[in-house]
């Protein structure tokens, strides 16, 4: 069983790997080399009986609100307090839908974002 502090660290590590992958991805678009690197941050966390849900985004979007820095497709993640694993939710439905699925045993082990 894990605590909130451990869950946060797991998510931070998960996000760091995702941002590193995303930032190292090349592009043929003009000006790509000058593009600022993205940093993922935890935006919100909520505790449930099974663990925690973490919503994340880019630091730039959180600080500026500028839509050009928004992270597309970065659905919240669930950290299970019993197994310490990270699970994906999604973005097609409201968060409550994914929490209900999780409670019913429908779980999607996380792969790194980006």
N, CA, C and O atoms as a DFTB+ gen file, in Angstrom:
456 C
 N C O
     1  1       0.851      -1.169       0.000
     2  2       0.000       0.000       0.000
     3  2       0.905       1.243       0.000
     4  3       1.933       1.280       0.677
     5  1       0.496       2.261      -0.777
     6  2       1.298       3.487      -0.871
     7  2       0.508       4.682      -0.333
     8  3      -0.714       4.631      -0.193
     9  1       1.237       5.752      -0.037
    10  2       0.600       6.977       0.438
    11  2       0.589       8.029      -0.675
    12  3       1.126       7.807      -1.760
    13  1      -0.029       9.171      -0.385
    14  2      -0.170      10.238      -1.377
    15  2       1.189      10.745      -1.853
    16  3       1.377      10.988      -3.045
    17  1       2.115      10.903      -0.947
    18  2       3.441      11.400      -1.316
    19  2       4.115      10.469      -2.326
    20  3       4.706      10.935      -3.300
    21  1       4.029       9.184      -2.103
    22  2       4.601       8.203      -3.033
    23  2       3.864       8.242      -4.371
    24  3       4.485       8.168      -5.432
    25  1       2.546       8.358      -4.314
    26  2       1.755       8.441      -5.554
    27  2       2.169       9.652      -6.379
    28  3       2.309       9.553      -7.598
    29  1       2.364      10.787      -5.728
    30  2       2.810      11.996      -6.438
    31  2       4.154      11.771      -7.121
    32  3       4.345      12.150      -8.277
    33  1       5.072      11.158      -6.404
    34  2       6.396      10.897      -6.984
    35  2       6.302       9.959      -8.183
    36  3       6.993      10.157      -9.182
    37  1       5.458       8.952      -8.091
    38  2       5.261       8.041      -9.224
    39  2       4.752       8.809     -10.445
    40  3       5.223       8.598     -11.562
    41  1       3.793       9.694     -10.221
    42  2       3.230      10.466     -11.325
    43  2       4.264      11.446     -11.873
    44  3       4.374      11.608     -13.089
    45  1       5.012      12.092     -11.006
    46  2       6.056      13.017     -11.475
    47  2       7.089      12.287     -12.335
    48  3       7.506      12.803     -13.372
    49  1       7.501      11.099     -11.913
    50  2       8.452      10.308     -12.712
    51  2       7.842       9.930     -14.059
    52  3       8.499      10.024     -15.096
    53  1       6.594       9.507     -14.035
    54  2       5.862       9.146     -15.245
    55  2       5.791      10.334     -16.206
    56  3       6.028      10.184     -17.405
    57  1       5.464      11.512     -15.676
    58  2       5.365      12.705     -16.511
    59  2       6.725      13.134     -17.048
    60  3       6.825      13.589     -18.188
    61  1       7.772      12.992     -16.242
    62  2       9.110      13.366     -16.694
    63  2       9.537      12.509     -17.889
    64  3      10.099      13.027     -18.854
    65  1       9.278      11.230     -17.828
    66  2       9.612      10.354     -18.956
    67  2       8.804      10.771     -20.184
    68  3       9.337      10.804     -21.293
    69  1       7.539      11.086     -19.996
    70  2       6.698      11.511     -21.112
    71  2       7.164      12.814     -21.733
    72  3       7.215      12.941     -22.956
    73  1       7.502      13.779     -20.897
    74  2       7.946      15.076     -21.439
    75  2       9.289      14.922     -22.135
    76  3       9.526      15.574     -23.152
    77  1      10.166      14.085     -21.620
    78  2      11.463      13.846     -22.247
    79  2      11.277      13.240     -23.633
    80  3      11.932      13.647     -24.593
    81  1      10.380      12.267     -23.725
    82  2      10.098      11.652     -25.034
    83  2       9.512      12.663     -26.008
    84  3       9.920      12.731     -27.167
    85  1       8.557      13.443     -25.532
    86  2       7.921      14.422     -26.401
    87  2       8.916      15.484     -26.861
    88  3       8.920      15.861     -28.033
    89  1       9.747      15.962     -25.962
    90  2      10.696      17.011     -26.300
    91  2      11.819      16.528     -27.202
    92  3      12.437      17.338     -27.893
    93  1      12.097      15.243     -27.214
    94  2      13.172      14.727     -28.060
    95  2      12.674      14.344     -29.449
    96  3      13.468      14.018     -30.332
    97  1      11.365      14.383     -29.637
    98  2      10.780      14.029     -30.927
    99  2      11.073      15.142     -31.926
   100  3      10.736      16.300     -31.682
   101  1      11.690      14.801     -33.036
   102  2      12.053      15.790     -34.051
   103  2      10.872      16.213     -34.906
   104  3       9.788      15.637     -34.828
   105  1      11.104      17.228     -35.721
   106  2      10.060      17.725     -36.606
   107  2      10.698      18.412     -37.808
   108  3      11.789      18.973     -37.710
   109  1      10.011      18.361     -38.930
   110  2      10.469      19.052     -40.127
   111  2       9.842      20.442     -40.238
   112  3      10.091      21.154     -41.211
   113  1       9.035      20.832     -39.257
   114  2       8.386      22.135     -39.303
   115  2       9.410      23.254     -39.140
   116  3      10.343      23.135     -38.346
   117  1       9.238      24.332     -39.886
   118  2      10.161      25.467     -39.737
   119  2      10.143      25.999     -38.313
   120  3       9.077      26.119     -37.708
   121  1      11.299      26.315     -37.780
   122  2      11.405      26.884     -36.449
   123  2      11.329      25.879     -35.322
   124  3      11.307      26.255     -34.150
   125  1      11.290      24.593     -35.667
   126  2      11.154      23.569     -34.632
   127  2      12.259      23.673     -33.580
   128  3      12.007      23.523     -32.385
   129  1      13.482      23.930     -34.038
   130  2      14.619      23.966     -33.117
   131  2      14.474      25.067     -32.069
   132  3      15.016      24.946     -30.970
   133  1      13.753      26.135     -32.395
   134  2      13.593      27.265     -31.478
   135  2      12.394      27.092     -30.539
   136  3      12.192      27.886     -29.621
   137  1      11.623      26.067     -30.778
   138  2      10.421      25.822     -29.980
   139  2      10.809      25.536     -28.529
   140  3      11.731      24.760     -28.280
   141  1      10.115      26.157     -27.566
   142  2      10.429      25.869     -26.164
   143  2      10.052      24.425     -25.812
   144  3       9.091      23.869     -26.345
   145  1      10.810      23.853     -24.930
   146  2      10.533      22.489     -24.470
   147  2       9.383      22.523     -23.472
   148  3       9.254      23.459     -22.682
   149  1       8.553      21.492     -23.520
   150  2       7.417      21.413     -22.606
   151  2       7.820      20.736     -21.305
   152  3       8.667      19.842     -21.281
   153  1       7.202      21.178     -20.241
   154  2       7.366      20.544     -18.943
   155  2       5.968      20.191     -18.450
   156  3       5.087      21.050     -18.413
   157  1       5.760      18.931     -18.072
   158  2       4.466      18.492     -17.557
   159  2       4.421      18.703     -16.055
   160  3       5.404      18.463     -15.354
   161  1       3.269      19.156     -15.565
   162  2       3.071      19.373     -14.131
   163  2       1.718      18.809     -13.711
   164  3       0.783      18.719     -14.507
   165  1       1.644      18.438     -12.452
   166  2       0.369      18.009     -11.879
   167  2      -0.461      19.261     -11.636
   168  3      -0.011      20.204     -10.987
   169  1      -1.679      19.255     -12.167
   170  2      -2.572      20.406     -12.054
   171  2      -3.530      20.235     -10.876
   172  3      -3.836      21.192     -10.165
   173  1      -3.997      19.006     -10.685
   174  2      -4.998      18.749      -9.644
   175  2      -4.912      17.288      -9.237
   176  3      -4.557      16.428     -10.043
   177  1      -5.233      17.019      -8.002
   178  2      -5.293      15.636      -7.518
   179  2      -6.533      15.470      -6.659
   180  3      -6.966      16.399      -5.977
   181  1      -7.092      14.277      -6.703
   182  2      -8.313      13.989      -5.937
   183  2      -8.179      12.586      -5.365
   184  3      -7.794      11.652      -6.069
   185  1      -8.498      12.445      -4.089
   186  2      -8.408      11.136      -3.435
   187  2      -9.746      10.405      -3.524
   188  3     -10.813      11.009      -3.412
   189  1      -9.662       9.090      -3.727
   190  2     -10.813       8.183      -3.755
   191  2     -10.476       6.984      -2.892
   192  3      -9.347       6.857      -2.417
   193  1     -11.431       6.114      -2.688
   194  2     -11.200       4.928      -1.864
   195  2     -10.134       4.009      -2.464
   196  3      -9.470       3.283      -1.725
   197  1      -9.961       4.025      -3.772
   198  2      -9.006       3.141      -4.452
   199  2      -7.624       3.761      -4.612
   200  3      -6.653       3.056      -4.889
   201  1      -7.532       5.074      -4.438
   202  2      -6.259       5.756      -4.644
   203  2      -6.483       7.209      -5.005
   204  3      -7.281       7.901      -4.372
   205  1      -5.772       7.673      -6.034
   206  2      -5.821       9.088      -6.401
   207  2      -5.939       9.250      -7.911
   208  3      -5.462       8.419      -8.685
   209  1      -6.582      10.332      -8.306
   210  2      -6.645      10.733      -9.710
   211  2      -5.821      12.008      -9.836
   212  3      -5.994      12.956      -9.070
   213  1      -4.922      12.010     -10.814
   214  2      -4.070      13.174     -11.067
   215  2      -4.361      13.719     -12.460
   216  3      -4.334      12.988     -13.451
   217  1      -4.637      15.013     -12.512
   218  2      -4.812      15.721     -13.777
   219  2      -3.504      16.467     -14.017
   220  3      -2.956      17.076     -13.098
   221  1      -3.005      16.420     -15.250
   222  2      -1.742      17.086     -15.547
   223  2      -1.834      17.872     -16.838
   224  3      -2.751      17.681     -17.636
   225  1      -0.882      18.750     -17.029
   226  2      -0.816      19.563     -18.241
   227  2       0.580      20.131     -18.383
   228  3       1.499      19.733     -17.667
   229  1       0.736      21.062     -19.309
   230  2       2.046      21.682     -19.469
   231  2       2.169      22.861     -18.513
   232  3       1.196      23.563     -18.240
   233  1       3.366      23.062     -18.019
   234  2       3.636      24.175     -17.112
   235  2       3.301      25.499     -17.790
   236  3       2.756      26.403     -17.158
   237  1       3.628      25.613     -19.077
   238  2       3.379      26.846     -19.820
   239  2       1.896      27.184     -19.869
   240  3       1.512      28.342     -19.707
   241  1       1.060      26.168     -20.094
   242  2      -0.379      26.414     -20.148
   243  2      -0.915      26.814     -18.774
   244  3      -1.726      27.733     -18.660
   245  1      -0.458      26.122     -17.740
   246  2      -0.909      26.436     -16.385
   247  2      -0.544      27.867     -16.018
   248  3      -1.342      28.575     -15.405
   249  1       0.663      28.297     -16.394
   250  2       1.127      29.629     -16.023
   251  2       0.531      30.748     -16.870
   252  3       0.301      31.850     -16.371
   253  1       0.279      30.468     -18.156
   254  2      -0.154      31.537     -19.059
   255  2      -1.606      31.431     -19.499
   256  3      -2.224      32.440     -19.837
   257  1      -2.158      30.219     -19.500
   258  2      -3.500      30.020     -20.041
   259  2      -3.544      30.092     -21.556
   260  3      -4.621      30.030     -22.149
   261  1      -2.387      30.221     -22.188
   262  2      -2.312      30.326     -23.650
   263  2      -2.575      28.956     -24.272
   264  3      -1.855      27.994     -24.008
   265  1      -3.607      28.883     -25.094
   266  2      -4.062      27.630     -25.694
   267  2      -2.991      26.956     -26.550
   268  3      -3.047      25.743     -26.752
   269  1      -2.028      27.706     -27.050
   270  2      -0.994      27.082     -27.878
   271  2      -0.079      26.174     -27.053
   272  3       0.715      25.421     -27.617
   273  1      -0.185      26.240     -25.730
   274  2       0.628      25.390     -24.859
   275  2      -0.170      24.258     -24.216
   276  3       0.353      23.534     -23.368
   277  1      -1.426      24.103     -24.614
   278  2      -2.252      23.062     -24.008
   279  2      -1.779      21.679     -24.475
   280  3      -1.332      21.512     -25.609
   281  1      -1.886      20.712     -23.591
   282  2      -1.534      19.328     -23.908
   283  2      -2.787      18.622     -24.407
   284  3      -3.763      18.491     -23.668
   285  1      -2.765      18.173     -25.645
   286  2      -3.920      17.516     -26.239
   287  2      -3.837      16.014     -25.971
   288  3      -2.797      15.392     -26.187
   289  1      -4.946      15.439     -25.497
   290  2      -5.013      13.996     -25.305
   291  2      -4.368      13.492     -24.035
   292  3      -4.198      12.285     -23.866
   293  1      -4.007      14.383     -23.148
   294  2      -3.377      13.963     -21.898
   295  2      -4.413      13.740     -20.817
   296  3      -4.598      14.588     -19.944
   297  1      -5.089      12.606     -20.870
   298  2      -6.125      12.321     -19.893
   299  2      -5.553      12.086     -18.509
   300  3      -4.396      11.687     -18.378
   301  1      -6.344      12.326     -17.477
   302  2      -5.892      12.093     -16.104
   303  2      -5.422      10.652     -15.914
   304  3      -5.771       9.757     -16.684
   305  1      -4.625      10.455     -14.874
   306  2      -4.166       9.107     -14.532
   307  2      -4.629       8.765     -13.122
   308  3      -4.832       9.641     -12.281
   309  1      -4.786       7.481     -12.893
   310  2      -5.165       6.956     -11.587
   311  2      -3.955       6.239     -11.010
   312  3      -3.290       5.475     -11.710
   313  1      -3.667       6.483      -9.740
   314  2      -2.652       5.706      -9.036
   315  2      -3.394       4.884      -7.988
   316  3      -4.059       5.429      -7.107
   317  1      -3.271       3.579      -8.098
   318  2      -3.942       2.672      -7.176
   319  2      -3.142       2.582      -5.876
   320  3      -1.947       2.284      -5.896
   321  1      -3.796       2.837      -4.765
   322  2      -3.094       2.839      -3.475
   323  2      -2.637       1.439      -3.068
   324  3      -1.703       1.307      -2.277
   325  1      -3.274       0.394      -3.593
   326  2      -2.911      -0.969      -3.200
   327  2      -1.742      -1.533      -3.996
   328  3      -0.851      -2.161      -3.424
   329  1      -1.734      -1.318      -5.311
   330  2      -0.648      -1.907      -6.120
   331  2       0.385      -0.890      -6.584
   332  3       1.417      -1.270      -7.139
   333  1       0.122       0.422      -6.363
   334  2       1.081       1.446      -6.748
   335  2       1.226       1.630      -8.252
   336  3       2.163       2.287      -8.705
   337  1       0.328       1.070      -9.019
   338  2       0.390       1.176     -10.468
   339  2      -0.344       2.424     -10.948
   340  3      -1.243       2.937     -10.281
   341  1       0.068       2.899     -12.128
   342  2      -0.576       4.042     -12.771
   343  2      -1.467       3.509     -13.884
   344  3      -1.058       2.648     -14.663
   345  1      -2.683       4.026     -13.949
   346  2      -3.655       3.605     -14.956
   347  2      -4.169       4.828     -15.708
   348  3      -4.355       5.901     -15.133
   349  1      -4.394       4.639     -17.014
   350  2      -4.943       5.704     -17.853
   351  2      -6.435       5.842     -17.652
   352  3      -7.135       4.888     -17.312
   353  1      -6.892       7.041     -17.869
   354  2      -8.337       7.264     -18.021
   355  2      -8.531       7.584     -19.490
   356  3      -8.146       6.784     -20.343
   357  1      -9.099       8.696     -19.804
   358  2      -9.297       9.082     -21.196
   359  2      -9.793      10.514     -21.251
   360  3      -9.882      11.197     -20.230
   361  1     -10.114      10.958     -22.456
   362  2     -10.609      12.323     -22.631
   363  2     -11.928      12.368     -23.396
   364  3     -12.485      13.447     -23.592
   365  1     -12.430      11.233     -23.824
   366  2     -13.666      11.211     -24.608
   367  2     -14.914      11.378     -23.745
   368  3     -15.962      11.797     -24.237
   369  1     -14.800      11.052     -22.462
   370  2     -15.936      11.128     -21.541
   371  2     -15.559      11.966     -20.327
   372  3     -14.397      12.319     -20.129
   373  1     -16.558      12.272     -19.531
   374  2     -16.300      12.966     -18.264
   375  2     -15.477      12.046     -17.354
   376  3     -15.552      10.823     -17.470
   377  1     -14.704      12.633     -16.466
   378  2     -13.841      11.867     -15.571
   379  2     -14.628      10.829     -14.768
   380  3     -14.128       9.731     -14.522
   381  1     -15.834      11.163     -14.364
   382  2     -16.653      10.232     -13.572
   383  2     -16.873       8.909     -14.293
   384  3     -16.962       7.861     -13.653
   385  1     -16.961       8.947     -15.616
   386  2     -17.121       7.733     -16.417
   387  2     -15.936       6.797     -16.202
   388  3     -16.120       5.598     -15.993
   389  1     -14.730       7.338     -16.251
   390  2     -13.524       6.520     -16.106
   391  2     -13.348       6.026     -14.675
   392  3     -12.850       4.922     -14.452
   393  1     -13.757       6.842     -13.710
   394  2     -13.694       6.413     -12.317
   395  2     -14.663       5.261     -12.091
   396  3     -14.332       4.300     -11.397
   397  1     -15.849       5.349     -12.666
   398  2     -16.824       4.266     -12.560
   399  2     -16.284       2.987     -13.206
   400  3     -16.421       1.903     -12.640
   401  1     -15.672       3.109     -14.386
   402  2     -15.064       1.937     -15.030
   403  2     -13.993       1.318     -14.132
   404  3     -13.934       0.100     -13.967
   405  1     -13.156       2.167     -13.561
   406  2     -12.090       1.682     -12.699
   407  2     -12.663       0.902     -11.521
   408  3     -12.172      -0.173     -11.177
   409  1     -13.686       1.443     -10.919
   410  2     -14.330       0.763      -9.797
   411  2     -14.920      -0.579     -10.207
   412  3     -14.985      -1.504      -9.397
   413  1     -15.350      -0.689     -11.461
   414  2     -15.915      -1.940     -11.962
   415  2     -14.844      -2.903     -12.466
   416  3     -15.162      -3.981     -12.969
   417  1     -13.579      -2.517     -12.332
   418  2     -12.489      -3.413     -12.712
   419  2     -11.972      -3.234     -14.127
   420  3     -11.121      -4.002     -14.574
   421  1     -12.475      -2.228     -14.844
   422  2     -11.979      -1.943     -16.196
   423  2     -10.795      -1.013     -16.045
   424  3     -10.948       0.172     -15.750
   425  1      -9.602      -1.571     -16.254
   426  2      -8.373      -0.828     -15.972
   427  2      -7.427      -0.880     -17.158
   428  3      -7.280      -1.909     -17.817
   429  1      -6.793       0.249     -17.411
   430  2      -5.873       0.387     -18.533
   431  2      -4.507       0.807     -17.996
   432  3      -4.276       1.988     -17.736
   433  1      -3.590      -0.172     -17.828
   434  2      -2.254       0.181     -17.329
   435  2      -1.631       1.266     -18.201
   436  3      -1.717       1.224     -19.429
   437  1      -1.010       2.223     -17.552
   438  2      -0.467       3.386     -18.254
   439  2       0.803       3.036     -19.012
   440  3       1.653       2.270     -18.559
   441  1       0.881       3.638     -20.185
   442  2       2.115       3.718     -20.930
   443  2       2.493       5.188     -20.818
   444  3       1.649       6.022     -20.491
   445  1       3.720       5.503     -21.079
   446  2       4.148       6.888     -20.902
   447  2       3.489       7.805     -21.912
   448  3       3.314       7.438     -23.074
   449  1       3.112       9.035     -21.453
   450  2       2.513      10.002     -22.385
   451  2       3.520      10.448     -23.431
   452  3       4.731      10.364     -23.222
   453  1       3.013      10.914     -24.541
   454  2       3.794      11.452     -25.658
   455  2       4.547      10.426     -26.424
   456  3       5.240      10.759     -27.386
